[in-house]
Every structure is written in structure tokens, then in C-alpha cells.
């Protein structure tokens, strides 16, 4: 469930465009007005506002937002203003240019979006970057990370509910064998995680738990500092319980000495229209503090207001 | 260019359905009428005929064709009656169930269809088989074959003409190094062939030829009997000059002691509406005999007539 709040009666895109234009006019910028409008419009409405703005003023709303705003607030508003597919293509492209930790962003997009949405991201990637997503991911990664990430971003998983229990049992056994041998990067482990449907993987991991007495992610903690192992655990989380994965990503971003604004913004912006309601509940349960309070404590100013509005905090 | 000949004025689908129904009626089947109709209708027309037939007679044209016809002719007509996307999904699925040689069919579909067509095949595969194409390919293959085929069927290649010459030079060098080391299954070789656009691969292989004095496929012949190496050469051919690949597939199918009807039918049926014109020219050039004569010498009866009609042979 989404946390984004769109007013039941909202003005036509012409009026929103005009208001945004006013927010940029003269000395200083009216940030509150920008939040009031953009943080309360869904993807289709924001798209229409961008189109109307371009048609009316002959300028790109994103460029104007870029030049009027700054730092974390700017980053959050710009990401939010993008269409979800464009945004994922942009985030994935940025991730291919950075190091280690950005592998998580690529995996997150590959594993938490629907098969069709992931395909649309790949299509958008062609249009924007004149290359394929898997091409850039393969080129910019090496070793075990490449072995895992390339099939993840290339997957077009079946999404039906059908589950083959025989297969679940036999593949649970394969996973257990490879984990016992510490062959975490074994092609069979990657094949199962990268090609099976989420329903089938869920059945397999339940079998794993039943047959071997441990959740698989417990058995993947032999070396808690190993980067590949933690990416593998995160992959499994994204495939089976994305709201827990996002809760943890928020927790780590907020609890860090010096907030990790990139991660905080990414999760809030990409999930506000999708599943942020469940993520908030998970967060509260796990941290004994509501997410809005944790965010308010760690951020400030317009950036804070923007994030709070997106997670549906009334007083924002 | 296609070889399929559709008459400039063709009857409405209702009439075609009725004629086909008549061809099935009474003792014996009117095979000539079936060829006269189906082998002269394009994919959209055949689809409409199937729909009209189902609406009029409450039966599936494919099932009726299946029960009325037999052996190689039956196989050719059934494959031809399918929509190209359905047909590829079916061929790929059949290939995952068979051994070694069928790896070629999977590679052929992955490498000679457009990115978008390959994606439509993957979508159709979900619908028909309740699994993903890459899932079945990964499950039914092992070792080097899996390493190569899974990324090939999962690819969504960029299709623009842009070429990065620096990259072409550096990746030609990588390919050459790996080939010198006989590391034909190296992940870098597979990365380049499975993720780069066809235009980029072409530029890279031209660089290879320029820098190292040999076409890459010559250097991949160290062991002419190695199955993986010949699949790798075929992959390169499919990506860079599919008409040559298809010519050779036809040549081997026809010259075999006992024609390989599966391969012959597959190439004729899948290419008749696509590129059969060039394939025929290649065939004539390479074998000093027109394709229609080679086919006529090796096949007979309705099967022969069906193939000749599809390759646009007038007297068929």
C-alpha cells in the first residue's frame, strides 16, 4: 500500500504548472509550495504537469527544479518528479558508475520490481543511454558480483502462483549442499535465485527451513563482513519479503553516523507509491519508533518536509 | 526479404475457413487445397483464419490439421500455422526437452530475432508453459552450454547503430587474448557476445580481423569436433550474418545422409516471412544449385510442395 496522499479534488495540470512557475519566480524559491503540489500528485499527474509545463513555458520542469533547488532536497524532488520507469533506469545507470555498495541498488531494482516493470526499465535504459542495462552491469562489475547481478537484471520471471513442490524440495537440497560446501557463488545457487518465480523461490526456502532447521539467510552468515554474502542475503530478502529489506535499508541509512541520504531518499521516493505503508509498519515494529519520527530526528528543513509528506505524515 | 507469396487479392477469412473445412471433409484430405490457402497467407491473415475457424466451427484449426495430416507435412503445416511468437516459444520449449543439438535451436532463436521479438517470445513462454524461458534453459543445460545460452536468451540488446570504436578495439583484444589461452568459455567472451549490440559486436569482430589477421571463427576452430566451440561459432554467425548461418543449416540438413527434416522445416517456416530471399541467394552461391532444386531432390509429396511454396517457388 502506498503512503502518497493525493487530495480527492486536485487542480488541473495547468494550474499546478502555473503555481510551480510562481514558486520559482523572483528572489528565493517557494519550497513549501513545491512540496505542497508535487508531493501530493501521483505518477500520472506528475507526468501531466511536466508535459503541461513544457508546453506552456517551453522549458523543462526538471531543469528548472534542478536550478532552483539544492542538495538533498533537490535530489529528492528531482527523483520524485521522474516517472517510476525513468527513475529506475536513472538509478541503475548511476549505480553502474559507482562502486561496491551500488551493487545493492542494481539488485534492489532487479528483484523488487515486477517482471513487466523491470522490462520497461530495460526499454527505457535503451532509450536514455543507447546501451542495454545488462550490458552496463556486466561491463562495470566483476567476479561473483557480475555472476549474480547480470542474470538478476536480465530476468523476466514467471509471476503466477503455481508452485512445484517436488522441485522446491530438490532445489532446497541443492542450496543446502552448496552452502555446506561454502560454494555460495555456485552456478546452481545463482540459477535458482535468478530464474525461478518468486512463488517458487518462496516454496523452496520454506522447504529449506523445514528440512534443515534454519532459515537460509542464517546459514549465509558464515562471514558477516563478506560483501558478496551480504548481497546474496539481501537478494533473498528482496525476492521473498521486500518490505523487510526496505525496512533494514532505512534503518541502516538512518542509524548511520551521518545519515545516508542517498539510500533514505531512494527508498522513500521509490516506495511511496508502492509499498511504503507496510515498510512503515515493519519499521515501527523493528525499531520501536515510528518512521516519521526517526526521519524527523535525522533530517531537517525542506528535505525533511518532503520525505515526511511522501510517507504520508499528516502535519507535513 | 520474404519469399512468402500472398496473392494481391485474397478471399476473406470466412471463405478460407470454409475451404479448409471442406479440405478435411469426407474420406481423405485435400492437401493441395490446404497448401494453396495456408502457404499463401501471411501471419496476420493466418491468425484471422484460425480465429474465424474457431468462431464458425467451434473447433481449433490446429487440432483439425493435426488429426488430418501426418509426418513431415503435418509438422511443417502446424508450425507454419502458428503465430511467429507462439512458434518460437514452442520451438524453444521443445528444444529444452531434447539434447545437445537442440542447443542450436535455442541459440538461433535468441540471436536471430530482434530484441523486441525475443521479448515477446519470453512473454508467450510464460503464458504457455507457466515458467520463464531462461528458467527452463538454465534447468536443462549444464556447464559451458548453460553459461552461454542463459545470457543469450535473457538478453535485451540495444539495437541502435551507434558504435564505440575504442571499445571495439579493446574488446577485440580481450577476445583475442582469451582465444589464445583457449579460454573459450571465459566470462569476458560470453559477456561481449551476450550483452553488446549487434552493431557493436560487428565492429569488434572487424577490429579483431584487422588487428590479428584472421576472422574470429577461424581462430575458434582449434578442435572442429568440440560441440561448445561449434555452438560458439554458430552464435557469432547468427549475430553478424544470420543468412549465412541459415544457409549452412539448410546445407547440412539437406546433405545429411537421410535429410534432417526438423532443421529443414524449421528454417524454411521461420524464415519464409523474414529473410528467406537472401538465404536462397546465399544457398545458390555456396552450393551452385538453387535451393528449390536441392529441396525437390531431397523431399517428396505434399511436404515438398509445402516447402517449395513457402520459399516462393512459382510452380508449387
Interface residues (C-beta under 8 A of the other chain):
Chain A: X119 X122 X123 X126 X130 X131 X132 X133 X134 X135 X138 X139 X146 X147 X150 X151 X154 X155 X156 X157 X158 X159 X160 X162 X187 X191 X194 X195 X196 X197
Chain B: X119 X122 X123 X126 X130 X131 X132 X133 X134 X135 X138 X139 X146 X147 X150 X151 X154 X155 X156 X157 X158 X159 X160 X162 X187 X191 X194 X195 X196 X197
